[in-house]
Amino acid sequence: MYRDYDRFEIEDFAFDESFQRWVNDVHADHADFWNNYLAEHPHQLDKILAARDLVLRLKESENPEIHTQLSETIWANVKSHADLAEKKRIMRRAWLSAAAAALLAVAAFAYFVGAPGKSRPAGPSSGLEVTSAGMDMIDFVADKGKADSVVLADGSTVVVEKNSRITYSARFGGRERVVHLNGEATFDVVKNPERPFLIFANKAVVKVLGTRFRVKAYDRSEKVVVAVRSGKVSVFEKKDFERNRSDPQLPGLILTANQQAEFSTEFEKFSKMLVPDPVLMTGVNRSEFEFDRTPLPEVFETLEKAYGVEIIYDRSLFAHRLLKVSLEDESLTEKLDIICKTMGLSYQIIDARIVIEKR
């Protein structure tokens, strides 16, 4: 039964006979195979759910006369490359492709946005649960006009912003803990080095072992934003991650506390920066910002440890300069503004690092 399903797109799943039998709940052996496949390949969830909707919709509209003209056009493009023995199979696939072309967008939209007049069984809190064909998945939507929270099977918590959606396994039975996000959510992930936590968000993938961070990724948005509050995450372009996920040199970004990445879905490019309002690391006492004739290198080291940022400067230029000021209540940028104004310096934030120079 096994095929290279990792390369399948939505239409490929929908045209697969085993997949169709699973969706239609015909044989238990097909259900066992596909449930195991989904547990081992959770990154395929979005395609599988969209393909499921497509199969069901194709079943509801089985009149080939509706698609005759499209079928003939598709057949004209492929028949010159097909031998006679395959003609019957290809014609059948051609008709299905024509039907899929008409229904694929509807099926995907129906799953990710919710088709008008179509309901799913109620799940926990304001979430919506998908249980058809043994698919033990939860579709959680914050649809009450405000943010809502959910606790996942591993104990991780997610605050889902209003009009946002996450889809995840009710049990996290595979080697990875996978969540699909459309919208905006804050994650507080339980550490488990043996089972990485993955978030598929628009055209980006976030991989983490345990941390707190925020992801903003609406399906139709031109930008995906990942902001880390604590810990460390890796961020990848989705197509690179799916194509090279076993490659130890997978291209991507590593983000630590108070850093964020923005991914342009139009130009398919990452940029790295500090979050707009960096917060203090856990355990930092505000009294540490009481400087009394403190050498500037020590001041910068205090800021680095307190906010988890990197400050770049020429130590030899500032080694004998002293600072006397209280900065207990100011934000990081306000602290930098006061220090630079007092000492005749300037700063820039480049690639999430702070560069200090003489004015």
Sequence and secondary structure as in RCSB ss.txt:
>XXXX:A:sequence
MYRDYDRFEIEDFAFDESFQRWVNDVHADHADFWNNYLAEHPHQLDKILAARDLVLRLKESENPEIHTQLSETIW
ANVKSHADLAEKKRIMRRAWLSAAAAALLAVAAFAYFVGAPGKSRPAGPSSGLEVTSAGMDMIDFVADKGKADSV
VLADGSTVVVEKNSRITYSARFGGRERVVHLNGEATFDVVKNPERPFLIFANKAVVKVLGTRFRVKAYDRSEKVV
VAVRSGKVSVFEKKDFERNRSDPQLPGLILTANQQAEFSTEFEKFSKMLVPDPVLMTGVNRSEFEFDRTPLPEVF
ETLEKAYGVEIIYDRSLFAHRLLKVSLEDESLTEKLDIICKTMGLSYQIIDARIVIEKR
>XXXX:A:secstr
    GGG  HHHHHH HHHHHHHTT  HHHHHHHHHHHHH GGGHHHHHHHHHHHHHHHH   GGGGHHHHHHHH
HHHGGG  GGGHHHHHHHHHHHHHHHHHHHHHHHIIIII TT    B STTEEEE GGG  EEEEE  SSS EEE
E TTS EEEE TT EEEEESS  SSSEEEEEEEEEEEE    TTS EEEEETTEEEEESS EEEEEE TT SEEE
EEEEESEEEEEEHHHHHHHTT TT   EEEETTEEEEEETTTTEEEEEE SS    TT  GGGGEEEEEEHHHHH
HHHHHHHT EEE  HHHHTT EEEEE SS  HHHHHHHHHHHHTEEEEEETTEEEEEE 
